[in-house]
Amino acid sequence: MICREVEILGAKARTYVLSNYEAIDLNRRRAMVIICPGGAYKHCSEREAEAVAIRFNSFGYNALVLYYKTSEQYWDPSMTEFSGIWPKPQMQLAQTIRWVRENADELNTDPDKIAVMGFSAGGHLAACLGVMWQKFGDQEIRPNAMVLCYPVISSGPKAHMRSIRDLIGLDDSLLDEVSLEKQVSEHSVPAFIWTTRTDQSVPYENSTMLRDALDRCGIQNELVVYESGPHGLSLGSKEVMPPTREENFEVQDWPQRADAFLVKVFGSRF
């Protein structure tokens, strides 16, 4: 395992890269998932970080967890002044993708098989690069696919406004730009999306709106809506649950489903 921590535009990137062996293939180049934990753009949840990286390692992927820029305070509706962090996290993720491609040989990674993966607000961050990567750089920062887990997508009636406000502050001129169902184009990348119908924090309609926009533009996608489960399930297993929460067996197959989707997009994991 190649474990490194590097700083990219002030963000911390931690790698979980599988080693190559002469008995198997010293030249193997694997697909990479870049994981953006959730946390309402306020913090990065450890429940959606290393355990997810290790799970995707078990399928044969390399992984990287990005601890991106987050807000220094929660937005409160009574505030009259509040500055957000847009687009700092987006630029950090963009440059992380570039860094992976520039160091692909050292990281045993195929530069044409890079997926961004995000949870909740981290899903919004990942989707920003998947949907409108051109705003943040050239072709070298374009991911090849995205995996979005109960993602924040919209700034409209179904928005998780705490995430949106921690991102853009009180600058309403940015509301349409960060409402990602409005930003999908023929240049957006394939997406695997999952959520639960009973998510009370980020309504599942965020995911269906993005699915519908991708369909209109002819972008390959798959949406899985599980019937029950609260927000923030991560892997759904006891491993990632705090003591007061039970594991959710229904959603535990999402990594396998995401893997199958990525194999369809990439052709293979390596």
C-alpha positions as CSV (number, residue, x, y, z in Angstrom):
1,M,0.0,0.0,0.0
2,I,1.3,3.5,-0.9
3,C,0.0,5.8,1.8
4,R,0.9,9.5,1.3
5,E,-0.4,12.8,2.5
6,V,0.1,15.8,0.2
7,E,-1.1,19.4,0.4
8,I,-2.9,20.6,-2.7
9,L,-4.0,24.3,-2.6
10,G,-4.3,24.1,1.1
11,A,-6.3,20.8,1.1
12,K,-5.0,17.5,2.5
13,A,-5.0,14.6,0.1
14,R,-4.4,11.1,1.6
15,T,-3.7,8.2,-0.8
16,Y,-4.7,4.6,-0.4
17,V,-2.8,3.1,-3.4
18,L,-2.5,-0.6,-4.0
19,S,1.0,-1.9,-4.6
20,N,2.1,-3.8,-7.6
21,Y,3.9,-7.1,-7.4
22,E,6.1,-9.0,-9.8
23,A,4.1,-12.2,-9.3
24,I,1.0,-10.4,-10.5
25,D,1.8,-7.4,-12.7
26,L,4.5,-4.7,-11.9
27,N,2.9,-2.4,-14.6
28,R,-0.7,-2.6,-13.4
29,R,-2.5,0.7,-13.6
30,R,-5.7,0.8,-11.7
31,A,-8.8,3.0,-11.7
32,M,-8.8,5.7,-9.0
33,V,-11.7,7.0,-6.8
34,I,-11.2,10.5,-5.3
35,I,-13.4,10.6,-2.2
36,C,-15.0,13.8,-0.9
37,P,-16.5,13.3,2.5
38,G,-19.7,15.1,3.5
39,G,-20.3,17.5,6.3
40,A,-22.5,20.4,4.9
41,Y,-19.4,22.2,3.7
42,K,-18.7,22.8,7.4
43,H,-16.4,19.8,8.1
44,C,-15.2,16.5,6.4
45,S,-16.8,13.5,8.0
46,E,-14.4,10.7,8.9
47,R,-17.4,8.3,8.6
48,E,-17.3,8.8,4.8
49,A,-13.5,8.7,4.3
50,E,-11.0,5.9,5.1
51,A,-13.6,3.1,5.4
52,V,-14.9,4.0,2.0
53,A,-11.4,4.1,0.5
54,I,-10.6,0.6,2.0
55,R,-13.9,-0.8,0.6
56,F,-13.0,0.3,-2.9
57,N,-9.4,-0.9,-2.4
58,S,-11.0,-4.4,-1.9
59,F,-12.5,-4.2,-5.4
60,G,-9.1,-3.3,-6.9
61,Y,-9.4,0.5,-7.1
62,N,-6.8,3.0,-5.8
63,A,-8.3,5.6,-3.6
64,L,-7.6,9.1,-2.3
65,V,-9.5,11.0,0.4
66,L,-9.6,14.8,-0.1
67,Y,-10.0,16.9,3.1
68,Y,-11.1,20.0,1.3
69,K,-11.7,23.6,2.4
70,T,-14.7,23.9,4.7
71,S,-16.5,26.9,6.2
72,E,-15.3,28.3,9.6
73,Q,-18.8,28.6,10.9
74,Y,-22.4,27.4,10.3
75,W,-24.7,29.7,8.4
76,D,-27.6,30.9,10.5
77,P,-30.7,32.4,8.9
78,S,-30.5,35.5,11.3
79,M,-27.1,36.5,9.8
80,T,-26.9,39.7,7.7
81,E,-23.3,39.1,6.7
82,F,-21.8,35.7,5.8
83,S,-19.0,35.0,3.3
84,G,-18.9,31.5,1.8
85,I,-16.0,29.5,0.5
86,W,-16.9,29.2,-3.2
87,P,-15.1,28.1,-5.3
88,K,-12.1,27.1,-3.1
89,P,-13.2,23.4,-2.5
90,Q,-13.9,23.1,-6.3
91,M,-10.5,24.4,-7.2
92,Q,-8.9,22.0,-4.7
93,L,-10.6,19.0,-6.2
94,A,-9.8,20.1,-9.7
95,Q,-6.1,20.4,-8.9
96,T,-6.2,17.0,-7.0
97,I,-7.4,15.4,-10.2
98,R,-4.6,17.1,-12.1
99,W,-2.1,15.9,-9.4
100,V,-3.3,12.3,-9.8
101,R,-2.8,12.5,-13.6
102,E,0.6,14.1,-13.3
103,N,1.7,11.4,-10.8
104,A,-0.2,8.5,-12.4
105,D,2.8,6.2,-12.8
106,E,4.0,6.7,-9.2
107,L,0.4,6.1,-8.1
108,N,-0.1,2.9,-10.2
109,T,-3.1,4.7,-11.7
110,D,-4.7,4.8,-15.1
111,P,-5.1,8.6,-15.9
112,D,-8.2,7.8,-18.0
113,K,-10.0,6.0,-15.2
114,I,-10.5,8.6,-12.5
115,A,-13.8,8.9,-10.7
116,V,-14.9,11.6,-8.2
117,M,-17.0,10.2,-5.3
118,G,-18.8,12.4,-2.9
119,F,-21.3,12.1,0.1
120,S,-23.9,14.8,0.8
121,A,-22.2,18.2,0.5
122,G,-19.1,16.2,-0.8
123,G,-21.5,14.9,-3.4
124,H,-22.2,18.5,-4.4
125,L,-18.5,19.1,-4.7
126,A,-17.8,16.0,-6.7
127,A,-20.8,16.8,-9.0
128,C,-19.5,20.3,-9.6
129,L,-16.4,18.7,-11.3
130,G,-18.5,16.1,-13.0
131,V,-21.1,18.4,-14.3
132,M,-19.3,21.7,-15.1
133,W,-15.6,20.9,-14.9
134,Q,-14.8,23.5,-17.6
135,K,-15.4,26.3,-15.0
136,F,-12.4,25.1,-13.0
137,G,-9.7,24.2,-15.6
138,D,-8.8,22.4,-18.7
139,Q,-9.3,18.8,-19.9
140,E,-6.7,17.6,-17.4
141,I,-9.1,18.2,-14.4
142,R,-12.1,16.5,-16.0
143,P,-13.0,13.3,-14.1
144,N,-14.0,10.3,-16.2
145,A,-17.0,9.5,-14.0
146,M,-18.7,10.4,-10.7
147,V,-20.3,8.5,-7.9
148,L,-22.7,10.6,-5.8
149,C,-24.0,9.4,-2.5
150,Y,-27.2,11.1,-1.2
151,P,-25.8,14.3,-2.8
152,V,-26.7,17.9,-2.3
153,I,-27.6,19.1,-5.8
154,S,-30.2,21.9,-5.9
155,S,-30.3,25.4,-4.4
156,G,-34.1,25.5,-5.1
157,P,-37.1,24.4,-3.0
158,K,-35.5,21.0,-2.2
159,A,-32.2,22.4,-1.2
160,H,-30.2,21.6,1.9
161,M,-29.7,25.3,2.5
162,R,-27.1,24.9,5.3
163,S,-24.8,23.4,2.8
164,I,-25.5,25.9,0.1
165,R,-25.1,28.9,2.4
166,D,-21.9,27.5,3.9
167,L,-20.6,27.3,0.3
168,I,-21.7,30.6,-1.1
169,G,-22.6,32.7,1.9
170,L,-25.3,35.3,1.3
171,D,-24.4,35.9,-2.3
172,D,-27.7,35.1,-4.0
173,S,-26.2,35.8,-7.4
174,L,-24.5,32.4,-7.1
175,L,-27.6,30.4,-6.4
176,D,-28.3,29.3,-10.0
177,E,-24.6,28.5,-10.6
178,V,-24.4,26.1,-7.7
179,S,-27.8,24.5,-8.5
180,L,-26.2,21.6,-10.5
181,E,-29.3,20.3,-12.2
182,K,-29.2,23.6,-14.1
183,Q,-25.5,23.1,-15.1
184,V,-25.6,19.7,-16.8
185,S,-24.5,19.7,-20.5
186,E,-23.3,17.3,-23.1
187,H,-19.8,17.8,-21.6
188,S,-20.9,16.3,-18.2
189,V,-19.5,12.9,-17.2
190,P,-21.3,9.6,-16.5
191,A,-22.8,9.3,-13.0
192,F,-23.8,6.7,-10.5
193,I,-26.2,8.2,-7.9
194,W,-27.8,6.7,-4.8
195,T,-30.0,8.0,-2.1
196,T,-32.9,7.0,0.2
197,R,-36.6,8.0,-0.2
198,T,-36.8,8.8,3.5
199,D,-33.8,11.1,3.7
200,Q,-35.0,14.1,5.7
201,S,-31.9,16.2,5.4
202,V,-31.2,16.2,1.7
203,P,-34.5,15.2,-0.1
204,Y,-34.1,12.4,-2.6
205,E,-35.5,14.7,-5.3
206,N,-32.0,16.3,-5.4
207,S,-30.9,13.0,-7.0
208,T,-33.9,12.6,-9.3
209,M,-33.5,16.2,-10.6
210,L,-29.9,15.5,-11.5
211,R,-30.8,12.2,-13.1
212,D,-33.4,13.9,-15.2
213,A,-31.0,16.6,-16.4
214,L,-28.4,13.9,-17.3
215,D,-31.0,12.0,-19.3
216,R,-32.0,15.2,-21.2
217,C,-28.4,15.6,-22.2
218,G,-27.8,12.0,-23.1
219,I,-25.3,11.4,-20.3
220,Q,-24.9,7.8,-19.1
221,N,-26.2,7.4,-15.6
222,E,-27.7,5.1,-13.0
223,L,-29.9,6.1,-10.1
224,V,-30.7,3.8,-7.1
225,V,-33.3,5.1,-4.7
226,Y,-33.5,2.8,-1.6
227,E,-36.8,2.8,0.1
228,S,-35.7,3.6,3.7
229,G,-32.8,5.1,5.6
230,P,-31.7,8.4,7.2
231,H,-29.2,10.8,5.8
232,G,-25.5,10.1,6.2
233,L,-25.4,6.3,5.9
234,S,-21.9,6.0,4.4
235,L,-21.4,2.3,3.8
236,G,-24.5,1.4,5.9
237,S,-22.4,-0.9,8.0
238,K,-21.9,-1.0,11.8
239,E,-18.2,-0.1,11.2
240,V,-19.1,3.5,10.2
241,M,-22.0,4.0,12.5
242,P,-21.8,5.9,15.8
243,P,-23.0,3.9,18.8
244,T,-26.5,5.3,18.8
245,R,-27.2,4.3,15.2
246,E,-28.0,0.9,13.7
247,E,-26.5,-0.4,10.5
248,N,-28.7,-0.3,7.4
249,F,-28.6,-3.6,5.5
250,E,-30.7,-2.3,2.6
251,V,-28.1,0.1,1.3
252,Q,-25.0,-2.0,1.9
253,D,-24.8,-3.2,-1.7
254,W,-24.3,0.3,-3.2
255,P,-20.5,-0.1,-3.4
256,Q,-21.0,-3.2,-5.6
257,R,-23.5,-1.4,-7.7
258,A,-21.2,1.6,-8.1
259,D,-18.3,-0.7,-9.0
260,A,-20.4,-2.4,-11.7
261,F,-21.3,1.0,-13.1
262,L,-17.7,2.1,-13.2
263,V,-16.6,-1.1,-14.9
264,K,-19.2,-0.3,-17.6
265,V,-17.8,3.2,-18.0
266,F,-14.1,2.4,-17.8
267,G,-14.2,-1.0,-19.5
268,S,-12.3,-2.6,-16.6
269,R,-10.8,-1.6,-13.2
270,F,-7.2,-2.0,-14.5
